[in-house]
């Protein structure tokens, strides 16, 4: 299977998540609450680490591999942050994020959407 198609699909998924963040910030908060319970935050870390490794593996086949590598580094840095600071401090950050206004969630959605569009056009 062509890795470019799969990486473009990941970009589309990121764009859909961005739309979700902008339209339903209340559900985004609910998902944050889900990952906050127990050690579920480490599942998010594993997902980010896997996405980063996946992007690195397919970057050579893309039109702009350095952009895909940069996105992979962002995913892996987030995973490293989750694993290094632990669940207690990560939960504090999630609590802070959940208490923010809907406008911040819409801005986060714009950033996620921009990342998704960059991945789509770079693949």
Secondary structure, DSSP 8 states (H G I E B T S, - for coil): --HHHHHHHHHHHHHHHHHHHHH-HHHHHHHHHHHHSTTTHHHHHHHHHHHHHHHHHHGGGSTTHHHHHHHHHHHHHHHHHHHHHHHHHHHHHHHHHHTS-HHHHHHHHHHHHHHHHHHHHH-
